[in-house]
Amino acid sequence: MDVLVVLLFVSLVFVTGAVLFFVRAAVSGEFDQGDRLSLLPLESDSESGPDAQESPNSQEGARR
């Protein structure tokens, strides 16, 4: 029966530690990039894609 009391105390310490760790991480802003990273594939490729800027070599080939 003594083991059950010790296990209950140890589990409460672990749960309290996990909750405190999560609250500290959430308050510090560690999870703020989650929304930005999940919406990143939906952004337009024309702004930052490789086709956004033509290289000078491609213009020379069109003139020849």
ABEGO torsion letter per residue (X at the ends): XAAAAAAAAAAAAAAAAAAAAAAAAAAAGAAAAAAAAAAAAABBAAAABAAABBBAAAAAAAAX
